[in-house]
Amino acid sequence: MKKNYLHERKAHLPFVLALGLIAAPIPALAETEAPHADAVATVNQQKVTISGIVKDEAGEPIIGASVIEKGNAMNGVITDLDGRFSLSLSGNAVDISYVGYKTQTINLKAGVREYNVVLHEDTEMLDEVVVVGYGVQKKSNLTGSVASVDSKVLDTRPVSSVSAALAGQMPGVTAIQTSGAPGSQASSITIRGKNSINAASPLVIVDGVPGSMNTIDPADIESLTVLKDAASAAIYGVQAANGVILITTKQGKKGDKTRINYSGTFSWASPVAKREYVNAYEFATLYNEATYNENPNAPLPFTEEQIEQYRTGALPSTDWYDAAFKKNAFEQMHNVSISGGSEKTTYNGSLGYTKQNGLTDEIDYSRFNARMNLTSDINKYLTVGMNASGYRGVSQDAWNGFINVFQGVSRQYPTDPIYNEDGTFYYSGKDNPVAVQGGKSGFTRNTQQELNLTTFATIHILPELSVKGVYSVRNYTSNQDGFKRHFSYGNEASSFDSGLREGYDKYYTNNYYTGQVLINYNKTFGKHTIGALAGFESYEHIYKYTEATRKGGGNDELGESLNTLDESSQKNSDGGYEMARLSYFGRIQYDYLGKYLFEANLRSDASSRFPKDNRWGVFPAFSAGWRISEESFVKDNIDWLSNLKLRLGWGKTGNEELSSSDIYPAVPTYAYGSYMFGNTLYSTAYESRYVNYNLQWATVTNYEVALEGGFLNNMLGFELAVYKKKTNDMLLYMPIQGVIGMSAPAQNAGNVENTGFDLNLFHNKNIGKDWSYNIALNVSYVKNEITNMNGTEGPTSNDKIWNLEGYPIGSYYGLVADGFFNTEDDLKNCPKRTGQEKLGDIKYKDLNGDGKITNDGDRQIIGKNFPSWTGGLSFSVRYKNFDLSGLFQGAFDVDGYFTSEAAYAFFNGATALKRHLDRWTPENHDATYPRITKSDQTNFVTSSFWLQDASYVRLKNLTLGYTLPKDWMTKLGVTNAKLFLSGENLLTFSGLDGGIDPEEGAERGWSYGNVKKISLGVRLSF
């Protein structure tokens, strides 16, 4: 049986329910009109009763299809278990619709009362219409590089953040998720490489206005589109240098009966990678060896007898990781939605709840989401609507939270017990990661809340001409507070005291205001189709903050107020900023016979961040397409060629991304200070930074050529795009002479290039009426290179990562390892770095040949932290009511650099890892770790030795679903029911050592790494 595409809406948010109550009268108002004479006459017409059956193309009955009298949306029925319907009506036609199928209008025939209807899948519409900047467009007519994902991809994924679901889905879109912590399961998105050393985040547009993708419940999303090149993204001008992500939320559909949908997911999360620490026997062996290596005359900490007892288990071994962390954490997500529409009004409302527990008892996250979308045709000239949404998320942890616990796990020795003999917690001088839990240390909390309201009105002046006005208000607040309790543990021999109580309360608020006026014109003249857009947009961002702290005094039971703490210790600050942009833009599209396509975009932006004379930037783009498959010499002779299109594009986008503390680079900046004159201290103000009055936009110029193809009625297909992006006038802070006494202003000084390709291959097929499958492979490559730094080459805030001309952004810079000092001859003849090297230490290459190893002469680029290659392989198989889908995702040619407790044995008093067992000894020269030491850090200098290949392949998702037979469910009033079992991050194939996830975000390994999830879920439609 062919799949019935149910209209499955999912849902979210209690505190916006009032919006639905307020807006509920709108449909009634929109549909209330004075009765006309012809309407009265219609009432008096004789009613007829028709009946029939609705089936799909395979001959299977469609249950729940809407059968509505045309022109009278209040009169309708839905088909029953056998696809049958019966309807009494006064009119002459009915509309029959079902989600995923083309709506059919049946005109009644005289004397005919029985109708058999076959609905055809609307795959052409679903596949070919995509959202683009300020509008929609047929995919077949696109001339820019656009990729899209629809809601089906998110339906059974147990992800609370949209960005977490994008990895491996689209070529050219790199999603890196560094955390699996509750409330932090989001990915950073980069589109076609990094364009600047300052930032690489794409612009996110939600329902036409700027927004955030990670505050939306995934169940609310109808489609997600990525604009990857300047030809498609230049309409957004200055904000589009790093690409654009367009998110469209679900709307109701005209003529649809009210539908209620529920989805629930229950998940168990566990770490993708578990740090592999040594046991007590291994620890004692290594610790003795490290002691001897540093001082052969020092007494050994463990006797041979003790080591043997650890080996046999006569003496206990503590697994601190298992003792401190839970084996898994429970998560749940629930969504309820209601949607529908009449002939004039559509609506979609949703509520959602997400709860995520963590691997410790104190860390968790909860979130409520809500959304209400309404659109109403007041008359044939005026359409009005609103999109209202909001969320409230609370993440919390202990004062000595997850990171502190992880620090304790990495530093405690397996030879140490958790408890003293008297039952108190053991204290070794380092945090006991079990003792600090249980809520005794206090709490930290972040309460985030966002409210969005977008209203719009469209005036239809002519069928081909409309004017749309949009106004959006978005309020985002973050209230961060915490309280440190006083606590202690241990016994008389050794104890810990947490010290003074302290607390903080920080409040951050952001208000965003967006106004738009859009004029659209679309007209077909014979063989010519013209589309035009002219628009205006204003954007304002107002940010304010207040921070307060106190320390000392207080009471452990009164942790919600700073007033209980010592008033004399209080510190507070506040501040904020405002910024604005003004934009004019336009687009012209031309289509001749559906074969020859052309598009031109132009946007002019002004930003308050730049000097008055350089405030405006102009960003043009041009693209063209040739649908070769529509040419008669192809269409009439090659029947197996479904689609072949050549695309060319060129365009410029802008970039204003300076540091968040540099909001006013065009305004002289003053700082406060003090000066003692005589015996009096005076407050002073002084200019602290030069102003660069020549500062202007950085620009990214994009060149692209692409070829799309489809074969055998698009059963097979591909898309290949080759591109080059050049960033000019990148914003850098040039060094100035220190005697000037001011910090350097930003200047237009740097250049970056990205060259690469995106490749997408797909195949799908139906086998009879029971089987179908599809498979898709996407591969991307990007070469990133800094081509000009104008004398600012050097380290970043991370001294291991340098920005150097001729190399990628995010390159590791260090010495080149060349094995170990294995013999006395090596120690005598090979170049040394410190002169204190011993057998088993790391050798380095003498790159400048001066006979010694120095930072100035022997360091080079040794790796990079961003992948050159990314890809994804997705598949799905359907057999009757069963479906199986999966996604493999990978990244290649990328390195990881891990230090300290994640790499070095006994670093900073820590324990050791299993990988340290393969250390250099006089008998083991082919080791993966140098001679083992406790305090000696000779080998810990930045070098290629500690660099690891972080390439990986991950089974990102595997889902098995079963749609319950409709004849079972219909008796219960359920039109569709599906159960599914899903796994996220199930398998990871990587060469990293030490139990580290390849997307790990912390060099020391103390972060809350990615998690794998096993989920059970259900989706119901009524």
N, C-alpha and C positions, 0 to 999 in steps of 0.2 A: 504494500500500500504506500502511495506517495505520502510524504510528510505534509501534514496540515500545519501551516505556519500560524501558530496562535498569536494573538495580540497580547503579549505578555508584558504587563506593566509592573514595575516594582516600586518600592516606596520608602517614604521618610519624613518625620519630624513634628513633635507635639506642639512646640511653642509657636508654630505658624498656622496651626489649625484655625485660629481666628481669622486668618486671611481668607480661608475658604468660606467661612461664615459671612464675612463682609462681602466677598465677591459673588456669593451664591445668587443674589438677585439679578446679576448681570444678564444671564441667559434669558430670564423672563422679560427683563426690560427690553433686550434686543429683539425679542420675538413678538412683543406686544404691539400690535398695529390696529388702527381703527378698522372695523369690519367693512369690507367692500361688498358691493352688490353681487359680484360674481362668486364671492365666498359664500354668501347666504344661499345662492342658487345651488352651489355644490352640495350643501347640506341636504338639500331637498332631492338631489339626484338619487336614483335607485342604486342601492349597493349590490355588488355581486361578490360571490365567494369563489376564490380560485384556490387551487392546491397544486402540489407537485413535489418533486424531489430534486435536491441539489447534490451533484457529484463532482469529483475532481476528474482530471484527465485519465486517471487509471480506472475510473468507474467506481471508486469508493465513495460512499456517502460522506458529506461534510456536515459534521454536527456543530451547531452553534452559529451557522451562517445567518446574517441579518437579511430579512426580507421586509422592505419598507416601501410603503406607498409613496410614489414620487410626488414631491411637493407637499407631503404631509408626514413629517418626521415623527409625529406622535402616534401614527398608526403603523405598527409593524410587529413582526414575530421573529423567532429564531427557529432554525430547523431542529428536529428532534433526533433521537438516537439513530434513526434510519435515514437521516437527511431530508425528512419530509416536512412540509409546511402547509398551513391552511390560513388564508387571510381574506377578510371581507373588506372591500374598498369601494370608494365612489369614483376614483380616478381611472385613468386608462393605461397606467404603467407602474411597474415596481422596479426598485433598485435592489439587486442582490449582491451582497459583499461579504468578504471574509478576509481577514488579515493575511497578506502574502499572496492574494489572488486579485486579478483585475475585476473591478466592479462591472456588473452587467446590468443593463437596463432592458427589461422585457416589456414590450408594448403588447397590450392585450388585444386579442383577435376576437372578433364577433363570434359568439357561440362556443369559444374554446375556454374550458375551465380547468384543464389539467396541463401543466407545463413541466417538462424535464429540462433541467438547466445544468450545463457543464461549465464550471469555473476554471479559468486558465491561470497558471502561476504567473505572478507579476515579477518574474525574476529580472526581466529587462529593466523595469523601473528601479528595482532595488539595487541592481548592480551598476546602473549607468548614471544615476543622478547623485552628484556629490556636492557637499557644501564647499564653497569657496569664499574669498573675501567679500563680505557684504552681499552675499547672494548664493545661488545654487547654479549648477551647470551640468549638462550631460557629460559623462566621462568621455564619450566618444569625441566630443568637441573640445576637450581640454588641450591647451597648448603649453601649459606649465607642468612642473613636476609635482604631482599631488598623490598622496597615499591616504587611504581611509580604512577605518575599522568600524564595523557596526556592532550593535548591542549583543548580537549572538556570541561574540568573542568573550563578553563579560558575564554571560548568563550563569555559567556554572563554575567560574573561577572564584575561589575563596579569598578575594583580595579586597581590602578596605579602601585602597587608593588606586585611582585610575592609572597613574604612572607605573605602578608595579605590574600592570598587565601588559605593558607595551613592549617589553623585552622580546626580541625575536619576531615581532609581528610584521614589521615593515622594513624594507631596505633603507639604509641611510639614517635610521633613527636608533641611536645608541642609548639604552636605558641601563643605568648602573644603580643597583640597590645595595647600599652598604649596611643596612640595619634591618633587623627583624623585630625590634623592640615594639611593645604595644604603643600605638599612636605614632610610630615613626617608620611604618612599612611603606615608604615611598621611594621612588627612583629619581635620580637626576637625569634629565633628558638633554642629549646633545644631537643636533641635526647636522650631518655632513661635516663633522670636525669642528674644532675650536677656532673661532675667528679672531679671538683677542685674548691677551693674557689677563684681562680684567674679569671677564665673565663670558659664559656661553649658554645662558638659559634662553629658551625660546619664549616668544610672546604667547600667552594663552588667552583665547577669546571664548567666552561662554555665552551662547545665545546672542552673539553680536556685540558684546561689550567686554572689556578686559576683566579677567577674573582669575581664579586659582583652580587648577585641575585636581588638587589633592583634598579639597574641602567638599567635593561633590560625591554623593553616594553613587558608586558605579551603576547601581540599578536604575538610576534616573537618566542614564545616557542613551540617546537614540543612535548617535553616530559621532565619530571622532575623525577629523581630517587633519593631515599634516601638509602644510605648504613648505616644500623643501628648497625651492629655488627662487631667485629674484623675480622671475616672470610671473609667478603666482603670488608671491608675498609682498612685492613692492607697493601694492595698494595700501599696506600698513606702514610704509615709509621707515621712519627712524626706529621703530620698535621691532623691525623684521629682520635685522641683520643675522640673527641666530635661528631663523625659521619661525613659523607660526603654527600653533595647534588650535584648531577650531573644534569646539565641543557644542553639540546640539542636544538639548534635553528633550525628553519625550513630550509629545503633544497629543491631544485628542484628535479624532478624525470625524469629519462631517458624516452624519448619517449612521454613526456607530451607536449601537445600544450600549448602555452602561455596563462596563466590565470591571470586575474586581480581581486583582491578582495578589497572590502572596508567595513569597519565597523565603525560605529559611535555610541557613547553613550552620552546621555544628562542626567545629574543627579542633584537632589536637596538634599543637605545634611543638616541635623539638628542634634542637640545633642542627643545622646542616653540617657543621664541622665541630667536633669536640676536641678541645686542647688535650694533647697526649702527654701527660706528666709521668715522670718515673715513679715507681713504687719505692718502698723503704729500702729494700735490698739494693736496688739499682742506685738509689740516692746515696746510700752509705758508701758504696763502691766508688762512685764518681767523686764524692766529696773528699774521701781520703786521697784519691788520685790528684785532685785539684790542689789539695793542701801540700802534697809532696812536690808537685810541679812548681809551686811558687817558692817553697822552702824545704829542701830535702831533709833538713835537720829538725823541722818542726814536729811535735808529737801529733800522731794521727787521731782524729776525733773519734773514730769507731774502731773497736778491736775486731780481730778476725772472728772471735766468738760471737760478738754482736751481729756482725754481718751474716754469719751463718744462721743465726736465730731469725734474722729478718727474712732470709731466703726460705727457711722451712716454715715460717709462720709462727714460731714460738714467741717472737715479738711482733706486735701488731703493726700494720701499715695503714695509714689513713689516706683515703681517697677524698681529698678536700673538694674536688670538683663535684663528685656525687653527693657529698655531704651538704654543700652550700646551695646547689641548684636542683630544681625539680627536673624530673625526666621529661615532662611535657607540660604544656600550658593549654588551657581550654579557651577557645574563642567561639563567638556566635554572632551571626548577623541575621536580622529580620527586616523584611520589607513588605509593605502593603501599599497598593495603589488603586485608584479608581479613575476611570477615563471613559470618555464617550463624546457624543456630539449630536447636535441637531443639524438642520439645514443651514443654520446661521451661526451657531455657537459651538465651540469645542472646549473641552476642559480635560485636564490631567492633574491629579493631586496625589501626593505620595508622602508616606511617613516611613522612617527607618530607624533602626537601633543597632548599634555595634558595641560589643563588649569584648575586650581582649585582656586576658590575664597574662602574667609573665612568668619567667623561670625562677623568680623569687616571689614571695608572698606580697611584698609591698608594691611592686611595679605593676601598674595596670592602666587601662585606657577605656573610656566609655564615650559614646557619641550618639547624639540624636540629630537626625536630618529631616527636613521637611521641604516640600516644594508644591507650588500651585501655579499652573500655567493656564491662562484663559485667553481665548480669542473670540471676538464676536463681530459679525457683519451687522452694523447698525442699519445700513441700507446698501444699495449697490455702489454708492460712492464712498462710503466710510467704513473702515475696519479698525477696531480698537482692541487692545489687549494688554495683558500684564504677565510678567514672569516674576513670581515672588519665591524666595527661598531663604533658607537659613540653616545653621547648624550650631551645636554647642558640644564641644569636646573637652574632656577633662583627663589629663594624663598626670599620674602621680607616682612617686617613688619615696623611699626612705631618705632621710638626710644622709645617712651612710648608705647610698643606694647601690644600684647594680654595679656600677663601675668600681665603687669602693669594695664591694664583695669580690669582684673579679681580681682586683689587686691583691686582696687577701689570699685568694686561691692560688695565685701565681707565686706568692711569697712564702706561704707556709710550707714547712717541710713535712713529708709523709711520715717521718719518724716522730712528729709531734702529735699528741692526742688532742681531741676536741675538748674533752673534759678533764679536770683534775680528779684525783681519787676521791675527793670529798663531794664531787658532783657539780662543782662550780666550773665555769668556762675557763679553759686554759689560756693563758696569755704569755706569749713568747717574746714580747717586745714588738711584735707586728700584729696588725689587725687580725683577729680571729673571725673569718668570714661567716661563721655560723653564729657566733655570739652577738654580732652587730645587727642581726636580723630580728624580726619579731616586733617591729614598730618602736623599739626602745630608743632609737637614735633621733626620732622626729620625722618630719616629712618635708618633701618638696612637691609643689603642685603647679600646674599650668592649665588655666581655664581659658580656652579659646572660644570665641563666639563671632559669628558672622551673620549679618542680615543683608539681603540683596533685594532691591525692588527695581524692576525695569518696566516702564510703561511705554507704549507706542501707539501711534495712530497712523493709518495709511489712507490717503485720499486718492481715489481712483479717478483721475481727471478724464482720461480716455482709456479704452481697453489696453492701449499700448503705453500709456504714460501714467505714472503714479509718483506721489511724493510721500515720504515716510519720515515721521519725526520720532526720535527715541530719546528718552532721558532715563539715566540709571544712577542710583545711589547705592553704594556699597560701604558698609561699616564693618570693620574688623577690629576686634579687641583681644588683647592677651593680658591676663592677670596672672602674674607669677608670684607665688608666695611660698614661704617655707619657715619652719621653726625647728631649731636644734634643741633637743632635750638634753638634760644632764643625766648621764648614766655611767655605770662602771661595771666591771666584771673582773674575775680572777680571785686570787686568795692572798694571804699574807706574804707568800713567797714572791709573787709577781702579780701586779694588777694594772688595769687600765682605767683611766679617768677621762671622760670626754671633754672636760673643761667647761668654760662658761656657756650658758645658754645664749643663743642668738637667733635673730629672725630678720626677714626681709619681706617687703611688699612692693612689687613693681607693676606698674600699669601702663600699657602701651595701647594707643588707639590710632587707627588709620581710617580716614574717610576718603572715599574715591567718588568723584562726580564725573559722569560722562554724558555729553549731549551730542546728538547726531541729527543731521538732516540729509536724507538720501533721495535723490531724484533718479528714477529708473525709466528707461525707454527701451522697448523691444518691439521690433516690427519686421515682418517678412514682406518683401516686394518681389514677387515672382521667384526667381532663383536666388535672390539675395536676402540674407537675414542680418539685421543690424541690432546690436545691443549697446546701450550707453548708460553709464552711471556717472553722476556728479554728486559730490558729497562734501559736507563740512562736519568737523568733529572738534569738540573742546574736551579737555581732560584736566582734572585738578586733583591733586593728592595733598592732603593735610595730615601731618603726623605730629603726635604729641606724646610725651612720656612723663611719668613721675616715678621716682624711686626713693625708697626709704629703708633704712636698716637701723637696728639697735643690737646691743650686745651686753650681757651681764644681767644679774638679778632674775626676776621672773619666776614663773611657776610652770612645772611640766604639764599641769592639767589645763593651763590657759594658753594654749599654743596658737590660737586663732587671732590674737591681737598683739601688736607691737607695744601697746601701752603698758603691758606688765613688765617689760624689760627696762633696763637702766636708761633713764631719759638723757643723762649726761653723755651717753655714748652715741646718740643718734646722729645719723648722717642722712642728708636728703639732697636730691637734685631733680631738676626738671628741664624740659626743653622741647624742641620740635623743629619742624620746618614745613614750608609749603613749596610746591612746585606745580607748574602748569605747562600744558602744550596746546597749541592751536594748529589745526590741520585743514587743508583743502585737498581734495583728491578727485580723480576721475578715471574712467575706463571706457574704452571703445572696443567692441568685438564685432568681427565681420566673418560671415560664413557664406560661401558661394557653393550651392548645391550639396552642402554637407561634405565637400571634398577639400576645399581650400579655406583655411582658417587663419585668422589674424587677430591679435589682441595687443592693445597698447594701454599701459597704465602710467599714471603720473600722480605723484603725491608731493605736496609741499608742507613741511612741518616747521613750526617754530617752538623752541623750548626756552623756558625761563632760566635754564642752567647756563646758557651761553651768553656771551656779550651781545649787546644790542645790535651791533653792526654785523654780527655773524650768527644771528639767532635763527635765520631761516635756512633750511636745506631742501633741495629739490631732488627727488628720487624717481627716475623714469625706468620703464621696462617695456620691452617689446618681445613678442613671441609669435611664431607661425607654425602651422601644421598642415601636412599634406596627407589626406587619407587615401593612400595609394589603392587600397582595396575597393574603393568606390569608383575608380576609373573603369570605364567600359572595357578596356583591353584586358583588365584583370578580372572584373566581375563576370564577364561573359565567357572567359576561357579557363579560369582556375577556380573550380567550385569548392575545392578543399580549403581555400584561403578565406577565412572569415573576417579577418581584420589585419590591416597593415598600415601603420601611420608613422610618419617621420615628423619629429618635432625639433624646432630650433628656438633658443631663448637667450636673451641678454637683458641684464637689468642691474640697477643699483639699489641698495638698501642702506639704512643708516644705523649708527650706533652711538649712544650717548652714555655708555656705562662707565661711570667713574665710581670710586668708592662711596659707600653710603654716607661717609662723614664729609664728603666733598660735594655738597648739594649746591653751593653757591661759588663755583670757581671763577665767576665773572665779577664777584663783589669783593672788595678788600675785607680781609678777615682779621678781627682783633681778638686778643686774648687778655685776660685779667692777670694782674700780678701785684706785687707790693714792693715798696722801696723805703728804706730807713733814711730819713733826712733829719739830721740832728738826733734828737731823742724821740722823734715821732715816726710811727709807721704809717705810710700813706698807701692807699690803693691806687693802682695804676692800670692803664690800658695801653696796649701797644699793637702795632700792625705785625702780625705773625706770619704772613705769607704774601708773596708777590701775586699779583693778578696778571694773567696772560690775556690781554684784550684781543689777541688774534685767535683764540681758541675757537674751533669749529667742529662740526660733525666728523666722526670717523665714517668712512664709507666702505661698503663691501660690494664689489662688482662680480657678477656671476655670469659665466658662459656655459651653455649646455647644448648638447645634441642628444637626441633620444630616438629610439625605434621601438614601436609596440607591434606585436603580432599575435594573431589568433588563428587556430586551424581546426578544421572539422567541426564547424559550428561552435567554436571556442571551447572545444573539449581539451585542447592543448593551447598553451599560450606563453608569451614572455613579454617582458619590458626591460629594456637596457637603456640606461641614461649615463652619459659620460659628462663630467662637469669640471670646471675650474673656478675657484673663488679667490679673489684678491682683496685683502683688507688694506686700505691705505689710510694714512693719517691716524693710526691707532693712538689712543690717548695714553701717554706715558708721563711719568714724573722725572724730568731730566735733573741730573745733579747740578747743584750750584755751589759756589765757594762758601765754605763755612763761615768766613769772616763777615758775610752779609748779615747773618743772624736771623734769617727767615727760611721757612721751608719752601721747597720748590713747587711751582704751580704745574698743573697739567699742561702738556703740550701735544700737538699733533706731530708725532715723530716716528711711529713704528709701522711696519708692514708684515703681513702674514699671508701665506698662500695655502689653500687646500685643493688638492687634485685627487679625483677618484671616480668611482662608478658605482651604480646601484643596478643589481640584476634581480629580477623576479621571474620565476618559472612556475607554471601551474598546470594541473591536469585534473579533470573531474569526469565522472561517468556514472550513468544510471544503468543498472543491469536488471532488466525486467522490472517488475513493480515492487520487488522486495529489497533489492540491493542497490546501494549507491555508495560512492566514495569520492574523495578528493584529496589531493596532496599538493603542497606548495613549498617551494624553496626560495628563500631570498638570501642574497649575498651582497655585502658592501665592502668596499675598500676605500680608504682615504689616506693620503700622504699629507701630513701637516708639516709646515716649515715656516719658521720665523725668518724673514728675508731682510729685515732691517730693524735694529734696536737703537740706532743713533747714539751709541756710546753708553747705553744703560744696561748692557749685558751683565749678568751676574746672578747671584742666588736670590731666591724668593724668600718668603717668610720661613719656609722649610729649607734649611741650608743644604739638603741633599738634592733639591730640585733647582736647576738653573735655567734661565732663559738665555739661549745663545743663538746667534745668527747661523742659519744653515741646519738647525735641528728643530724637532717638534716642541711645542709647548708642553711642559710637564716632563722634561728630560732629567734623568738622574745623572749626576756629575760626581765622579770619584776615581780612585785608583783602580788599576786593572790587575786583578789577582793572577798569580802565575804559579799556583801550587803551594807546597810547603817547603820549609827548610828541613830537608830530610837527612842530611849528612853534615858532618863538620866542614867538609869542603864547601857546601852551600853557605854555611855561616861565614866562612872565611872569604869567599869569592863573590857572592851575590850582593847587589846593592841593598842597603838597609834603610829603613825609615827612621828608627829611633837609635840604632846602635846597641840596643839592649835585647835584640831578638834572641830566641832560643829555639832549639830543635822542636819542630811541630808548629811553629808560628807561620803565618801566611807570608809568602813572597809576593812582590809586586813587580810589574814591568817598569823598567827604566826607559820611559818613552822619549826623553830628550837626550839620553846617552851620556849624562854627566857623572855616572857612577854612584848616584845616591837617589833616594826616593824622597821627593818633596811635593808639597801641594801645588806649588807654582808651576812646576815643570812636568809633572807626571800624571795629572788628572785629565780625564776626557769624559765625553758623554758615554755612559755605559748601559743605558736603557731608557724606557719611557713608561709613563703610567696610564696611557690611553691607547686602546686597541686600534690597530690599522685595519683589521678584518673583523667583521661581525656577521652573524647570520642566524637564520631560523629555518627549521623544517617542521611544518605543521601537516597534520593529516586527520581525516575523519572517515569513519566507516559506519554505514547504517544498514541494519537488517531488520525489517519489519519494525517492531517497536523498540529495538535496541540500537544504541549508538555509542560509538567509541571514538574519542578524539584525543589528540596529543600534540605537544609542542616541544621540540628540542631547540635550545638556544645556546649560542656560543660566542666567544670573543677570543681573538688570536693576535699574536705579535704584540703582547702587552706584558709588562713586568711588574712585580711587586717587591717592595723593599720593606722588610720587617726588622725591627731592632729590639734592644732591651730584653724584657722578659719573654717576648715572642720569639727571640732568636738566640740570645746569649745565655749560657749556663751560669746559674748562681749570680746573675746580674742584680746589683743593688740588694743583695741578701735574699734573692729569690731561689726557688727550687730549679730543677732541670727538666728538660723535655726528653721524650723517648729518642728523638733524632740525635741527641747528644751522646747516645751510647756508641754511635759510630764515629768516635773521635780519634784523632791522631795519637798513636803510640809508637814506640820503636818497632813494634811488630806490625803495625797497621798504617802504612804510608798512603794507602788508597782510600783515605777516610773522607767523610763529608763535613767534618768539623775539626778545627785545629786542636792543638793540645788544650786540655781542659784546665781552667783556672777559676779562682774565686774572685779575686780583686783585680788582678792584672788585666788591663783593658788594651793591651798592645794591639790586639787583633780586631778591635771594634771600630776602627776608622772606616769611613764610608768607602766602600770598594765593591767591585763586581762580585766578590765572593759571597756577599749577603744578598745579592740580587737573585730573585727567583722568577722563573717563567710562570706568569699568572694566567696563561691561556687556559680555557676550560670549555667543556661542553656540559650542558645541564639539561636534564629532563624537567623542563619548566612546569609542565602540566600534563596530567593524564586523567581523563574523565570517562567513566562508564555510566551511561544513562539508560533508563527504561521508562517509556511512556505507558502508563496503565491503559488497558483497553477502555475505550470510550463507553462501551455498553455497561461496564461496571460503574463508571463514575457518573454517568448521566442520571442514574437513579438517585444519586446523592446530591444532585444539583451542581455537579462539577463538570465543566466543559472540557477541562484538560488537567491531567495530573502527571507529573514526572518525578521520579526518584533518581538521584545520581550519587555516585561515589567518586570523589575527586582527590587527586594528590598534587601538591605543589612542591617544586624543588625536590623531587623524589630521589634523583640520582645526580651526582656531580662528579665529573671526570676531570681531574686536575693534577698537575705535578707538584703542587705546593707541599712542603713538609710541615710537620708539627701541628696538624689538625687545624689549619687556617683556611677559611673560605676565600675563594679567589676574588670576591668583591669586598673583602674586609676593608674597612675604612680607617682603621687605627694602626699605626706602625707598631705600637707596643702590644696590640692584640687584646686590649681591654674593652673593646666595644661589644655591644649586643649584636652578634652576627646574625646573618640570615637564618631563617627557620624553614624547615620542611613541614608541610601540613597534610594530614589525612582528614578529609571532610566528608560528611554525610549531608545531603541536601534534599529539599523538596520544593517543587514549584506547582502552584495550584492556580487555576483560572475558573472564575464563576460567571 
